[in-house]
Amino acid sequence: MNIHIIRSEEVDEDLLTSVVSLLESAPGALHFSVQVETQPWEAMICESRSIDFIKWDRRKKIPLDIGSGGFKPPKHSVHWQDIFSKCRQYRDTMRIDDEEMIILLTAETNHRNWFSCLDPHMLSNGFIHTADWELYLDAPPVFPIAYEVIALVLERNLLSNNRELKHLVHDEPRGCINDFCREKREIMLKLRTADICRDCMEEIQKYYPSNIIDHALSIIESLRTKMLFAQNFRQHRPPSRMRIERNMKIFLTDYDNIEICLRPLERAMYFLFLRHPEGIMMSGLCDHRQELFEIYAALSENGDRADIKQRVDEMTNILSNSASEKISRIKRTFEQSLGSELSKHYYIQGERGGERFIALDRGMVVFE
């Protein structure tokens, strides 16, 4: 099953890619894709099919339905109809098959103030609200957002076969993926348990093949494990060994085999610093240009050597912020996966103007 994750203009691209990285951390039958080019929504009316984000019509904002969930902030919202209309536009322009799902991430409050919802007229379209999670749980928002993606995927076939889920949705929270969470703080329970109750599992098994269910469960369990680290619940543990597989994926063996998902340029930068335990001055990155080129060429899915060279030249240019941006993203990825304390062993650190380095003992790094 293919799931396309897209964003509206107010959602940061890093959040989008981080959510997809979490979802891809467990391989299986669900396939997630994301558009990361930098062309706006208006480009859809042109021949270009490279789309990054969706823009809202500010004139169509409506008062929040304050009768929903007891939430009464003094702000306006976007109607579900407009959200789902954007999903349908995206589907038509990108020629995405009706069987493939489109999930729009938006920080705009929807008029019913729901975490997420599927389009009742086309269950392959849905949205997830990305803002305000810090009010309800002490964890990076990527975890509940990724969790809601899986919830929508499983909900789709249930709705298409049952019309409505009143008999399955739990008004009283029990730590199940189908808890309604009328009070938004109740979502913490189902995120921590990462469970599907027996009644819901029996229903899900009627409408999904086992490989879809197994993959969904693997992703949910992976999210639960990583969230415990990210919430600093497991910071007393010693550093884990790091395993670099032949496909260059990074796993922390002693931390429940957590995968650290970095984009190719970030991974190339990280591997460069892994090779140099003595550290590298940012001003001296240009001296490692050829080495970085070789690493990135081995990682890049794009075999265009001219493009690879251009990206490496930019990263090693002392007048560019490219390298600093990659190092910041690497740090953020480790902190999201491991929490603030454990991550210090792994990300690239160092004083401004001094050498940057990775503190992890290289004896704990295993290359297949």
C-alpha positions as CSV (number, residue, x, y, z in Angstrom):
1,M,0.0,0.0,0.0
2,N,1.3,3.4,-1.0
3,I,0.8,6.4,1.4
4,H,1.8,9.9,0.2
5,I,2.6,12.4,3.0
6,I,2.3,16.0,2.0
7,R,2.3,19.3,3.9
8,S,0.7,22.7,3.9
9,E,2.8,25.9,3.8
10,E,3.0,26.4,7.6
11,V,4.5,23.0,8.3
12,D,8.3,22.8,8.3
13,E,9.9,20.5,5.7
14,D,12.1,19.0,8.4
15,L,9.0,17.9,10.3
16,L,7.6,16.2,7.2
17,T,10.8,14.3,6.4
18,S,11.3,13.3,10.1
19,V,7.8,11.8,10.2
20,V,8.4,9.8,7.0
21,S,11.8,8.7,8.4
22,L,10.1,7.3,11.5
23,L,7.5,5.5,9.4
24,E,10.2,4.0,7.2
25,S,12.2,2.7,10.2
26,A,10.5,-0.7,10.1
27,P,10.4,-2.3,6.6
28,G,7.3,-3.9,5.3
29,A,4.2,-3.7,3.1
30,L,3.4,-0.1,3.7
31,H,5.3,2.4,1.5
32,F,5.6,6.0,2.3
33,S,6.6,8.8,-0.1
34,V,7.0,12.5,0.3
35,Q,7.6,15.5,-2.1
36,V,10.5,17.6,-0.9
37,E,11.1,19.9,-3.8
38,T,10.7,23.6,-3.3
39,Q,7.9,24.6,-5.6
40,P,4.7,26.1,-4.2
41,W,1.2,24.8,-4.5
42,E,0.5,27.2,-7.4
43,A,3.0,25.2,-9.5
44,M,0.3,22.6,-9.7
45,I,-1.5,24.6,-12.4
46,C,1.6,24.4,-14.5
47,E,3.1,21.4,-16.2
48,S,5.5,20.9,-13.4
49,R,4.7,18.0,-11.1
50,S,7.2,18.9,-8.3
51,I,5.1,20.1,-5.4
52,D,6.2,20.9,-2.0
53,F,3.5,22.5,0.1
54,I,-0.2,23.6,0.0
55,K,-1.3,27.2,0.6
56,W,-4.5,28.2,2.4
57,D,-6.9,30.9,1.3
58,R,-6.9,33.2,4.3
59,R,-10.2,34.7,3.3
60,K,-11.9,31.3,3.9
61,K,-11.0,31.0,7.6
62,I,-14.0,30.3,9.8
63,P,-14.7,30.4,13.5
64,L,-13.7,27.3,15.4
65,D,-16.6,25.0,16.3
66,I,-16.2,25.6,20.1
67,G,-18.6,22.8,20.8
68,S,-16.0,20.2,19.9
69,G,-13.9,18.7,22.7
70,G,-14.4,21.7,25.1
71,F,-11.6,23.6,23.3
72,K,-12.2,27.3,23.1
73,P,-9.2,29.2,21.9
74,P,-9.7,32.7,20.4
75,K,-8.7,31.8,16.8
76,H,-10.2,30.8,13.5
77,S,-9.9,27.5,11.7
78,V,-9.9,25.8,8.3
79,H,-13.0,23.7,7.4
80,W,-12.6,20.0,6.8
81,Q,-14.1,20.6,3.3
82,D,-11.2,22.9,2.3
83,I,-8.6,20.5,3.7
84,F,-10.0,17.5,1.8
85,S,-10.4,19.7,-1.3
86,K,-6.6,20.3,-1.2
87,C,-6.0,16.5,-1.0
88,R,-8.3,15.9,-4.0
89,Q,-6.5,18.6,-6.0
90,Y,-3.2,17.1,-5.2
91,R,-4.4,13.7,-6.2
92,D,-5.7,14.9,-9.5
93,T,-2.7,16.9,-10.4
94,M,-0.2,14.2,-9.5
95,R,-2.3,11.5,-11.1
96,I,-2.3,9.4,-7.9
97,D,-4.5,6.3,-8.1
98,D,-7.6,6.3,-5.9
99,E,-6.3,3.2,-4.0
100,E,-3.3,5.1,-2.8
101,M,-3.6,7.2,0.3
102,I,-2.8,11.0,0.6
103,I,-2.4,12.4,4.1
104,L,-2.0,16.1,4.5
105,L,0.0,17.5,7.5
106,T,-1.3,20.9,8.5
107,A,-0.7,23.1,11.6
108,E,-3.9,25.1,10.9
109,T,-6.6,24.3,13.4
110,N,-9.5,22.5,11.8
111,H,-13.0,23.6,12.6
112,R,-13.7,20.6,14.9
113,N,-10.3,20.6,16.5
114,W,-9.6,16.9,15.7
115,F,-6.2,15.3,15.7
116,S,-6.9,13.7,12.4
117,C,-9.7,12.6,10.1
118,L,-10.4,10.8,6.8
119,D,-12.5,12.4,4.1
120,P,-15.9,10.7,4.4
121,H,-16.4,11.1,0.6
122,M,-13.0,9.7,-0.3
123,L,-11.4,7.6,2.4
124,S,-8.1,7.6,0.7
125,N,-7.6,11.2,1.7
126,G,-6.9,12.4,5.3
127,F,-5.3,15.1,7.4
128,I,-3.3,15.3,10.6
129,H,-3.0,18.4,12.8
130,T,0.7,19.0,13.6
131,A,0.5,21.8,16.1
132,D,0.0,22.1,19.9
133,W,1.2,18.6,20.7
134,E,3.5,20.1,23.4
135,L,0.3,20.9,25.3
136,Y,-0.5,17.2,25.7
137,L,2.8,15.2,25.8
138,D,6.4,15.7,26.6
139,A,7.9,14.3,23.3
140,P,8.7,15.6,19.9
141,P,5.6,16.0,17.7
142,V,7.0,13.6,15.1
143,F,5.9,10.6,17.3
144,P,2.2,11.3,17.6
145,I,2.0,12.5,14.0
146,A,3.6,9.3,12.7
147,Y,1.3,7.3,15.0
148,E,-1.8,9.1,13.6
149,V,-0.6,8.2,10.1
150,I,-0.8,4.5,11.0
151,A,-4.2,5.0,12.7
152,L,-5.6,6.6,9.5
153,V,-4.2,3.8,7.4
154,L,-5.9,1.1,9.6
155,E,-9.1,3.1,9.8
156,R,-9.6,3.5,6.1
157,N,-10.7,-0.1,5.3
158,L,-12.7,-0.3,8.5
159,L,-14.7,2.8,7.5
160,S,-15.2,1.6,3.9
161,N,-16.7,-1.6,5.1
162,N,-18.6,-0.3,8.2
163,R,-19.8,3.1,7.1
164,E,-19.1,4.4,10.6
165,L,-17.0,3.2,13.5
166,K,-19.2,4.0,16.5
167,H,-19.2,0.4,17.6
168,L,-15.4,0.4,17.6
169,V,-14.4,3.8,18.8
170,H,-13.7,3.8,22.5
171,D,-15.2,6.8,24.4
172,E,-13.5,5.5,27.6
173,P,-9.7,5.3,26.8
174,R,-8.2,1.9,27.1
175,G,-4.8,2.4,25.4
176,C,-6.1,1.3,22.0
177,I,-5.5,2.9,18.6
178,N,-9.2,3.5,18.3
179,D,-9.5,5.5,21.6
180,F,-11.5,8.6,20.6
181,C,-9.6,10.9,23.0
182,R,-12.4,13.4,23.5
183,E,-10.0,15.1,25.9
184,K,-6.8,15.5,23.9
185,R,-4.6,14.7,26.9
186,E,-5.9,11.2,26.8
187,I,-3.9,10.5,23.7
188,M,-0.8,9.9,25.9
189,L,-2.2,6.6,27.1
190,K,-2.5,5.1,23.6
191,L,0.8,6.4,22.5
192,R,2.5,4.8,25.5
193,T,0.8,1.5,25.2
194,A,1.0,1.4,21.3
195,D,-1.7,-1.3,21.4
196,I,-4.8,-2.5,19.6
197,C,-7.4,-4.1,21.8
198,R,-8.8,-7.6,21.0
199,D,-12.1,-6.3,19.6
200,C,-10.5,-3.9,17.2
201,M,-7.9,-6.4,16.1
202,E,-10.6,-9.0,15.2
203,E,-12.2,-6.3,13.1
204,I,-9.0,-5.2,11.5
205,Q,-8.1,-8.8,10.6
206,K,-11.3,-9.0,8.5
207,Y,-10.3,-6.3,6.1
208,Y,-6.5,-6.3,6.0
209,P,-4.0,-8.9,4.9
210,S,-1.5,-10.1,7.6
211,N,1.5,-8.4,6.0
212,I,-0.2,-4.9,6.3
213,I,-1.2,-5.6,9.9
214,D,2.3,-6.9,10.9
215,H,4.0,-3.9,9.4
216,A,1.6,-1.5,11.1
217,L,2.2,-3.2,14.4
218,S,6.0,-3.1,13.9
219,I,5.9,0.7,13.2
220,I,3.7,1.4,16.2
221,E,6.1,-0.6,18.5
222,S,9.1,1.2,17.0
223,L,7.4,4.5,17.7
224,R,6.7,3.5,21.3
225,T,10.3,2.4,21.9
226,K,11.8,5.6,20.4
227,M,9.4,7.8,22.3
228,L,10.5,6.3,25.6
229,F,14.0,7.3,24.7
230,A,13.0,10.7,23.5
231,Q,11.1,11.4,26.7
232,N,14.3,10.7,28.6
233,F,12.8,7.7,30.3
234,R,15.8,5.5,29.5
235,Q,18.8,7.9,29.9
236,H,20.5,5.8,32.5
237,R,21.7,3.2,30.0
238,P,25.3,3.1,28.8
239,P,26.1,3.9,25.1
240,S,25.0,1.4,22.6
241,R,27.0,-0.2,19.9
242,M,26.4,1.2,16.4
243,R,26.0,-1.1,13.4
244,I,26.4,0.3,9.9
245,E,24.9,-2.2,7.5
246,R,26.0,-2.8,3.9
247,N,23.2,-0.6,2.7
248,M,24.6,2.2,4.9
249,K,21.7,2.2,7.3
250,I,22.5,3.0,10.9
251,F,21.3,0.9,13.9
252,L,21.9,1.2,17.6
253,T,22.2,-2.5,18.6
254,D,21.7,-2.2,22.3
255,Y,18.8,0.2,22.2
256,D,16.2,-2.2,20.8
257,N,18.0,-1.9,17.4
258,I,16.7,1.7,16.8
259,E,17.4,2.9,13.3
260,I,18.8,6.4,12.9
261,C,17.3,7.7,9.7
262,L,19.4,10.4,8.0
263,R,19.1,11.7,4.5
264,P,21.9,10.9,2.1
265,L,23.8,14.3,2.5
266,E,23.4,14.1,6.3
267,R,24.6,10.5,6.3
268,A,27.6,11.4,4.1
269,M,28.6,14.1,6.6
270,Y,28.1,11.8,9.5
271,F,30.2,9.0,8.0
272,L,33.0,11.5,7.3
273,F,33.1,12.5,11.0
274,L,32.9,8.8,12.0
275,R,36.1,8.2,10.0
276,H,37.9,11.0,11.9
277,P,37.7,10.4,15.6
278,E,40.4,13.2,16.0
279,G,37.8,15.7,14.8
280,I,37.5,18.1,11.9
281,M,37.6,21.9,11.9
282,M,34.6,23.4,10.0
283,S,37.1,25.6,8.2
284,G,39.0,22.5,7.2
285,L,36.1,20.7,5.6
286,C,37.4,21.7,2.2
287,D,40.4,19.5,2.8
288,H,38.1,16.5,2.9
289,R,36.2,17.4,-0.2
290,Q,37.3,14.4,-2.2
291,E,36.6,12.0,0.7
292,L,33.2,13.4,1.2
293,F,32.5,13.2,-2.5
294,E,33.3,9.5,-2.5
295,I,31.1,8.8,0.5
296,Y,28.2,10.8,-0.9
297,A,28.6,9.1,-4.4
298,A,28.2,5.7,-2.7
299,L,25.1,6.8,-0.8
300,S,23.4,8.9,-3.5
301,E,20.5,7.4,-5.4
302,N,21.2,10.0,-8.1
303,G,24.2,8.9,-10.0
304,D,24.8,12.3,-11.6
305,R,28.4,13.0,-10.6
306,A,28.0,16.7,-11.6
307,D,25.1,17.1,-9.2
308,I,27.0,15.2,-6.4
309,K,30.0,17.4,-6.9
310,Q,27.9,20.5,-6.7
311,R,26.3,19.5,-3.4
312,V,29.7,18.5,-1.9
313,D,31.2,21.7,-3.0
314,E,28.4,23.6,-1.3
315,M,28.9,21.6,1.9
316,T,32.6,22.2,2.0
317,N,32.4,25.9,1.1
318,I,33.3,27.9,4.2
319,L,31.0,30.7,3.1
320,S,28.0,28.4,3.0
321,N,25.7,27.3,5.9
322,S,25.1,23.9,4.3
323,A,27.4,21.9,6.5
324,S,26.1,23.6,9.7
325,E,22.6,22.9,8.6
326,K,23.4,19.2,8.1
327,I,25.1,18.9,11.5
328,S,22.1,20.6,13.2
329,R,19.7,18.1,11.5
330,I,21.9,15.2,12.5
331,K,21.8,16.4,16.1
332,R,18.0,16.8,16.0
333,T,17.5,13.3,14.6
334,F,19.6,11.7,17.4
335,E,17.8,13.8,20.1
336,Q,14.4,12.8,18.7
337,S,15.4,9.1,18.7
338,L,17.3,8.9,22.0
339,G,16.6,11.9,24.2
340,S,18.9,14.8,25.2
341,E,21.4,12.8,27.3
342,L,22.1,9.6,25.4
343,S,22.2,11.4,22.0
344,K,25.4,13.3,23.2
345,H,27.4,10.2,22.5
346,Y,26.4,10.1,18.9
347,Y,25.9,13.5,17.2
348,I,28.6,15.8,15.9
349,Q,29.5,18.3,18.6
350,G,32.2,20.9,19.4
351,E,32.7,24.5,20.2
352,R,32.2,27.2,17.5
353,G,35.6,27.8,15.9
354,G,37.0,24.6,17.3
355,E,37.1,21.0,16.1
356,R,33.9,19.1,15.6
357,F,33.8,15.4,16.6
358,I,31.7,12.4,17.5
359,A,32.3,11.3,21.1
360,L,31.4,7.6,20.6
361,D,34.3,5.2,21.1
362,R,35.0,3.9,17.6
363,G,35.5,0.4,19.1
364,M,31.7,0.4,19.4
365,V,31.1,1.0,15.7
366,V,30.7,-2.1,13.5
367,F,30.7,-1.8,9.7
368,E,29.3,-4.8,7.9
